[in-house]
Amino acid sequence: MRCISCGAEIKSPNCKKCGADNSLAVRVYKTADALYNRGLALAKQSRLTEAEASLRRSLAAYKGNAEARNLLGALCFVTGRPGDAREQWTVVQRQNPEDKLSAGYLERMGKNPAQIERMTDAVGMYNNALKYLEQQSEDIAVIQLKKACDISPGFLRALNLLTACYIAAGDTRKAAVVCERALALDPGSGEALRYFAMLGAGRPAKGTAPPPKRTASASGGLFRYAGYAAAFAVGLAAAALATGLFFMSPAVTKLEGEVARISGESEQERARLNGIIDDLNTKASGLGASVQSLLAERDAALKDADIQKRVTEVYQAAETLDDDPMKAADALNAMTFDDLPEDVQSRRAELLAQAMARLERAYFNEGTALYNGGAARYGEAKEKLSASAQYTSDRSETIGSCYYYLGRIAEAQTDVNSARTYYQLAMDSPAGTITSGNRQNAQYRLGRL
C-alpha cells in the first residue's frame, strides 16, 4: 500500500520516507480486504445480493480496491444491470488504466452491443413498471416486467417485482414459478425469500396442472375459485354415461360414491385455496405501500449512487492534486459534502487544504517574480498576488507578504486607500506569513501615507 501523506510504497504503518503514521489507513485496508473476501465467498455460493452488499461495504472503506470493484461490476452485469457494471469497470480504468480485468470486461461489452441493448431495454421496462404501479396500472406493469424478464433472464429485481405483482393479483402459481426463477439465480435474495414465505402452503408443486378458471368475487376482492367440485362431478358422470356404465347398478353405485368422495375433497380444496387467497388479499391491500417502499428504495439507491460518485471524485482529486491542483481545488470546492461519510469529509478537507496551499504558493511565487521585474510588470504581479490571496487558508505561509507586495503596487499606482488597506492587513497577518522586515516596512509606509 501507499503512504496517505507522501504516496510512497510502505510495508509498515510508519512511513520511512515522511514519517507519517498510516495505522488507521492500514486498518481500513484490512477491513476492506476482509469484506471483499466475504463478498467473493458469497458470490461463489451464488448468494449474489449478500455478495453485492459486502462488496459495496468494502468499497465504502477503500475506493481503490480494484478487485472488489471488478467483482461488483460482474455481479451487476449478471443480475441484469449493464449500466451499473460499466460504471464500476470504468472507475477501475480511471484509477488504473493498466488493469487488464476491467479492460477485458469493457471490451467484451463493446463487442456485444445487441446484448447490452437488450439488457438496457429491460432496465427501462423495469423503471416503466414502477411508474405504472404508482399509477395503479398493475396490468401494464406486469406486461413490462414480463418483457424485461424475458429479454434479460438474470434481471433479479424485475423477477422479484413480478413475483410481488402476481401475489397481489392472487395468481399464486405464476408467482411461485417466477419466485423459483429468482431463487435459482440468487438463493440468498431477501426479497425472493420473503415472497416464498408469503406463498407458504399455497405454493404449488412443481409441474402440477394449471388451476381451474377463476371468476371475480362479488365483494371486489382479487379472485375466488368457483364451480370446481360441480364441474368435476358432472364431467365424471358424463364420462360414465358415455361408456354405458350408467346402466350397471353395482358400477353406478361405486361411481356415485367415488363422485361424492372426490366432490368432498374438491370442496375442501376450494376452501383451502380460498383461505390462502383471503390471506393474499389482506397482504395485497398493502401493495400501494409496497410500491411506495420500492420507489423509496429506488430513490435511496439513486442517492447512494450520487454519494458514491462524489466519494470517487474525492479520491480522483487526490490523484490529480500534484499535476493540476487548480482542477482538484475546483472539484472539491464545488462538491456537496455534508452527507458524505465522516472519513471522506475529513479526506476532502485535507486534500482541499493541500490544493489551496499549493495554489497560494504558486501564485505568490509568480507574483513576486513579476514584482521584482520592475514597475512595468506590476499589473501582472497584482493579478497573480490577488489570486494567491484568494487561495489563502489557515495553513498559509505567505499571506502577510502577499498583502505587503499588493500594498507596494497600490502605492506605486497612487491608489492610496488600497495601499493603506493592504499594509494594515500585512501588519495584522499571523506570524510566519510575513518576514519581520516586510512587516516593519508595511508599518513605516502606512505611517507615511
C-alpha positions in Angstrom: 0.0 0.0 0.0 1.0 3.7 -0.3 1.5 6.3 2.4 -1.5 8.6 2.7 0.7 11.6 3.2 3.5 11.3 0.6 2.3 8.4 -1.6 5.5 6.3 -1.1 5.2 2.5 -1.0 5.2 1.3 2.6 5.4 -2.1 4.3 4.7 -1.0 7.8 2.3 1.6 9.3 5.1 4.2 9.8 6.3 5.7 6.5 10.1 5.6 6.3 10.1 8.5 3.8 8.0 11.1 5.5 7.4 9.5 9.0 3.6 9.7 8.7 1.5 7.3 10.8 -0.6 5.1 8.5 -2.1 2.9 11.3 -5.7 4.0 10.6 -5.3 3.5 6.8 -3.8 0.0 7.4 -6.8 -0.9 9.5 -9.2 0.5 6.8 -7.4 -1.5 4.1 -7.6 -4.7 6.1 -11.3 -4.2 6.7 -11.8 -3.6 3.0 -9.9 -6.8 2.1 -11.9 -8.8 4.6 -15.2 -7.5 3.2 -14.0 -8.3 -0.3 -13.1 -11.8 0.7 -16.5 -12.3 2.2 -18.2 -11.0 -0.9 -16.1 -13.3 -3.1 -17.1 -16.3 -0.9 -20.8 -15.4 -1.1 -20.6 -14.9 -4.9 -19.1 -18.4 -5.2 -22.2 -19.7 -3.3 -24.5 -17.8 -5.7 -25.7 -15.6 -2.9 -25.4 -12.6 -5.1 -27.4 -10.0 -3.1 -25.4 -10.6 0.0 -22.2 -10.6 -2.0 -23.0 -7.2 -3.6 -23.8 -5.7 -0.2 -20.4 -6.9 1.2 -18.5 -5.6 -1.8 -20.2 -2.2 -1.5 -19.1 -2.0 2.1 -15.6 -2.9 1.1 -15.5 -0.1 -1.4 -17.0 2.3 1.1 -14.0 1.6 3.3 -11.4 1.8 0.4 -12.5 3.1 -3.0 -9.3 1.9 -4.7 -10.0 -1.8 -4.2 -9.9 -2.8 -7.9 -10.6 -6.5 -7.2 -13.8 -5.6 -5.2 -15.0 -3.1 -7.9 -14.4 -5.6 -10.7 -16.3 -8.3 -8.9 -19.1 -5.8 -8.1 -19.3 -4.9 -11.8 -19.6 -8.6 -12.7 -22.5 -9.1 -10.2 -24.3 -6.1 -11.5 -23.9 -7.5 -15.0 -25.2 -11.0 -14.3 -28.2 -9.6 -12.4 -29.2 -7.5 -15.4 -27.7 -4.1 -14.8 -25.2 -3.4 -17.5 -25.1 0.3 -16.9 -24.0 -0.2 -13.2 -21.4 -2.8 -14.4 -19.9 -0.4 -16.9 -19.7 2.3 -14.3 -17.8 0.1 -11.9 -15.3 -1.1 -14.5 -14.8 2.5 -15.9 -13.9 3.7 -12.4 -11.3 0.9 -12.2 -9.8 2.0 -15.5 -9.7 5.6 -14.4 -7.9 4.6 -11.2 -5.6 2.2 -13.0 -5.5 2.2 -16.8 -3.3 -0.9 -16.7 -5.9 -3.1 -15.1 -6.5 -5.9 -17.6 -9.6 -7.4 -16.0 -11.8 -4.3 -16.2 -10.4 -3.5 -19.6 -11.4 -7.0 -20.8 -14.9 -6.7 -19.4 -15.4 -3.3 -21.1 -14.0 -4.8 -24.4 -16.4 -7.7 -24.2 -19.3 -5.3 -23.6 -18.3 -3.3 -26.7 -18.2 -6.4 -28.8 -21.8 -7.4 -27.8 -23.9 -4.2 -28.4 -27.0 -6.2 -29.2 -27.0 -8.0 -25.8 -26.2 -4.8 -23.9 -29.0 -3.0 -25.7 -31.5 -5.7 -24.7 -30.4 -5.6 -21.1 -30.6 -1.8 -21.1 -34.1 -2.0 -22.6 -35.0 -4.4 -19.8 -33.9 -1.9 -17.2 -36.1 0.8 -18.9 -39.1 -1.6 -18.8 -38.5 -2.2 -15.1 -38.5 1.6 -14.4 -41.6 2.0 -16.5 -43.3 -0.8 -14.5 -42.5 1.1 -11.3 -44.3 4.2 -12.8 -47.3 2.1 -13.9 -47.6 0.6 -10.4 -47.5 4.1 -8.9 -50.4 5.0 -11.3 -52.2 1.8 -10.2 -51.9 0.3 -13.7 -50.9 -3.1 -12.5 -51.8 -5.0 -15.7 -49.5 -2.8 -17.8 -46.8 -3.0 -15.2 -46.9 -6.9 -15.4 -46.6 -6.7 -19.2 -43.5 -4.6 -18.8 -42.0 -6.8 -16.2 -42.6 -10.0 -18.2 -40.9 -8.5 -21.2 -38.0 -7.4 -19.0 -37.6 -10.9 -17.6 -37.8 -12.5 -21.0 -35.1 -10.4 -22.7 -32.9 -10.3 -19.5 -33.5 -13.6 -17.7 -31.0 -12.7 -14.9 -32.7 -9.4 -14.0 -33.2 -10.2 -10.3 -35.1 -7.0 -9.4 -37.6 -7.5 -12.2 -38.2 -11.1 -11.2 -38.9 -10.1 -7.6 -41.2 -7.3 -8.6 -43.1 -9.5 -11.0 -43.5 -12.1 -8.2 -45.0 -9.3 -5.9 -47.4 -8.3 -8.7 -48.6 -11.9 -9.2 -49.1 -12.3 -5.4 -51.1 -9.1 -5.3 -53.2 -10.4 -8.2 -53.9 -13.7 -6.5 -52.1 -15.7 -9.1 -50.0 -17.8 -6.7 -49.0 -20.4 -9.3 -47.3 -17.8 -11.6 -45.9 -16.1 -8.5 -44.3 -19.4 -7.5 -42.8 -20.0 -10.9 -41.2 -16.6 -11.0 -40.1 -16.8 -7.4 -38.4 -20.1 -8.2 -36.5 -18.4 -11.1 -35.4 -15.6 -8.7 -34.2 -18.1 -6.0 -32.4 -20.2 -8.7 -30.5 -17.1 -9.6 -29.8 -16.0 -6.0 -30.8 -18.4 -3.2 -30.0 -15.6 -0.7 -32.2 -12.9 -2.1 -34.1 -11.4 0.8 -37.0 -10.3 -1.3 -37.4 -13.6 -3.1 -37.3 -15.5 0.3 -39.9 -13.1 1.7 -42.2 -13.8 -1.2 -41.6 -17.5 -0.9 -42.6 -17.3 2.7 -45.8 -15.4 1.8 -46.8 -18.0 -0.7 -46.5 -20.6 2.1 -48.7 -23.6 1.8 -50.3 -22.1 -1.3 -47.1 -22.6 -3.3 -47.9 -25.2 -6.0 -45.9 -28.3 -6.6 -43.5 -28.0 -9.5 -45.1 -29.4 -12.7 -48.7 -29.5 -11.5 -51.6 -28.8 -13.8 -52.9 -25.2 -14.1 -55.8 -24.3 -11.8 -59.4 -24.2 -13.0 -60.8 -21.0 -14.3 -61.3 -18.2 -11.7 -64.0 -15.6 -11.5 -64.0 -12.2 -9.9 -65.6 -12.2 -6.4 -68.8 -10.1 -5.8 -67.0 -8.3 -2.9 -64.4 -6.9 -5.3 -61.6 -9.0 -3.9 -58.9 -10.5 -6.1 -60.3 -13.9 -7.2 -62.3 -16.8 -5.9 -62.3 -20.4 -7.1 -65.9 -21.3 -8.2 -67.6 -24.4 -9.5 -64.6 -26.7 -9.1 -66.4 -29.6 -7.4 -69.6 -29.3 -9.5 -67.7 -29.3 -12.8 -65.6 -32.3 -11.7 -68.7 -34.3 -10.7 -70.7 -33.5 -13.9 -67.7 -34.4 -16.1 -67.2 -37.7 -14.4 -70.9 -38.6 -14.6 -71.0 -37.7 -18.3 -68.0 -40.0 -18.9 -69.7 -42.8 -17.2 -72.9 -42.4 -19.2 -71.0 -42.3 -22.5 -69.3 -45.6 -21.7 -72.5 -47.4 -20.7 -71.5 -47.7 -17.1 -74.6 -45.8 -16.0 -76.8 -48.9 -16.6 -74.6 -51.2 -14.5 -76.1 -50.9 -11.0 -73.0 -52.0 -9.0 -70.8 -49.9 -11.1 -73.2 -46.9 -10.8 -73.2 -47.2 -7.0 -69.4 -47.4 -6.9 -69.1 -44.5 -9.3 -71.6 -42.3 -7.3 -69.5 -43.0 -4.2 -66.4 -42.0 -6.0 -68.0 -38.8 -7.2 -69.1 -38.0 -3.7 -65.7 -38.6 -2.3 -64.0 -36.5 -5.0 -66.6 -33.8 -4.6 -65.9 -33.6 -0.9 -62.2 -33.4 -1.5 -62.8 -30.7 -4.0 -64.9 -28.7 -1.6 -62.1 -29.0 1.0 -59.5 -27.9 -1.6 -61.6 -25.0 -2.7 -62.0 -23.9 1.0 -58.2 -24.2 1.5 -57.4 -22.2 -1.7 -60.0 -19.5 -0.8 -58.4 -19.2 2.6 -55.0 -18.8 1.0 -56.3 -16.2 -1.3 -58.1 -14.3 1.5 -54.7 -14.1 3.2 -53.2 -12.9 0.0 -56.0 -10.3 -0.4 -55.1 -9.0 3.0 -51.4 -8.8 2.2 -52.1 -7.3 -1.3 -54.0 -4.5 0.3 -50.6 -3.2 1.2 -49.4 -3.2 -2.3 -49.6 0.5 -2.6 -47.4 0.8 0.4 -45.0 -1.8 -1.1 -44.8 0.2 -4.3 -44.1 3.4 -2.3 -41.4 1.4 -0.5 -39.9 0.3 -3.8 -39.9 3.8 -5.0 -38.3 4.9 -1.8 -35.7 2.2 -2.2 -35.0 3.4 -5.7 -34.6 7.0 -4.5 -32.3 5.8 -1.8 -30.3 3.8 -4.4 -30.0 6.9 -6.5 -28.9 8.9 -3.5 -26.3 6.2 -2.6 -25.1 6.2 -6.2 -24.7 10.0 -6.1 -22.8 9.7 -2.8 -20.5 7.0 -4.3 -19.9 9.3 -7.3 -18.8 12.1 -5.1 -16.7 9.9 -2.9 -15.0 8.7 -6.1 -14.4 12.3 -7.1 -12.7 13.0 -3.8 -10.2 10.2 -4.5 -9.8 11.3 -8.1 -8.9 14.8 -6.8 -6.2 13.2 -4.7 -4.7 11.6 -7.9 -4.8 14.9 -9.8 -3.5 17.1 -6.9 0.2 17.0 -8.0 -0.4 17.6 -11.7 -3.3 20.0 -11.6 -4.0 21.5 -8.1 -6.4 24.0 -9.7 -8.6 21.2 -11.1 -8.5 19.4 -7.7 -9.4 22.5 -5.8 -12.3 23.4 -8.1 -13.8 19.9 -7.9 -13.5 19.7 -4.1 -14.9 23.3 -3.6 -17.9 22.6 -5.9 -18.8 19.4 -4.1 -21.7 19.0 -1.7 -20.1 17.0 1.2 -22.4 17.3 4.2 -23.9 13.8 3.6 -20.6 12.1 2.8 -19.1 9.6 5.4 -17.1 11.4 8.1 -13.7 9.9 7.0 -14.4 11.0 3.4 -15.3 14.5 4.6 -12.0 14.7 6.5 -10.1 13.5 3.5 -11.8 16.1 1.3 -10.9 18.9 3.8 -7.3 17.7 3.9 -7.0 17.5 0.1 -8.6 20.9 -0.4 -6.2 22.5 2.1 -3.3 20.9 0.3 -4.6 22.1 -3.1 -5.2 25.6 -1.8 -1.8 25.8 -0.2 -0.1 24.8 -3.4 -2.1 27.3 -5.5 -1.4 30.1 -3.0 2.4 29.4 -3.1 2.5 29.0 -6.9 0.7 32.3 -7.5 2.7 34.0 -4.8 6.0 32.9 -6.4 4.8 34.1 -9.8 3.6 37.4 -8.4 6.8 38.2 -6.5 8.9 37.3 -9.6 6.9 39.7 -11.7 7.0 42.4 -9.0 10.8 42.1 -8.9 10.8 42.6 -12.7 10.0 46.3 -12.3 7.1 48.7 -12.4 6.3 47.6 -16.0 5.2 44.2 -14.7 3.2 45.5 -11.7 -0.2 44.9 -13.4 0.6 41.2 -14.0 2.1 40.9 -10.5 -1.0 42.3 -8.9 -3.2 39.7 -10.8 -1.0 36.8 -9.6 -0.8 38.1 -6.0 -4.5 38.7 -5.8 -5.1 35.1 -7.0 -2.7 33.9 -4.2 -4.7 35.8 -1.6 -7.9 34.1 -2.8 -6.5 30.7 -2.1 -5.2 31.5 1.4 -6.0 29.1 4.3 -5.1 28.6 7.9 -2.0 26.9 6.6 -0.8 29.9 4.7 2.9 30.7 4.8 2.8 33.8 2.5 -0.4 35.8 3.0 1.3 38.5 5.0 4.0 39.1 2.4 1.3 38.9 -0.3 -0.6 41.8 1.3 2.7 43.7 1.7 3.5 43.5 -2.0 0.0 44.3 -3.0 0.3 47.4 -0.9 3.6 48.4 -2.6 1.9 48.0 -6.0 -1.1 50.0 -4.9 1.1 52.8 -3.6 3.1 52.9 -6.8 -0.1 53.2 -8.8 -1.2 56.0 -6.4 -4.1 54.0 -5.1 -3.7 55.3 -1.5 -6.8 53.8 0.0 -6.0 50.3 -1.3 -2.3 50.7 -0.2 -3.5 51.6 3.4 -5.8 48.6 3.5 -3.1 46.1 2.3 -0.4 47.5 4.6 -2.8 47.2 7.6 -3.6 43.6 6.6 0.1 42.8 6.3 0.7 44.1 9.8 -2.2 42.1 11.2 -1.2 38.9 9.5 -0.1 35.9 11.6 3.5 35.3 12.5 5.3 33.1 9.9 3.3 34.5 6.9 5.5 37.7 6.5 9.1 38.5 7.2 9.9 40.9 10.1 11.5 43.3 7.5 8.3 43.4 5.4 6.1 43.8 8.5 8.3 46.8 9.6 8.2 48.3 6.1 4.4 48.0 6.0 4.2 49.9 9.3 6.6 52.5 8.1 4.9 53.1 4.8 1.4 53.1 6.4 2.6 55.9 8.6 3.8 57.9 5.6 0.5 57.7 3.7 
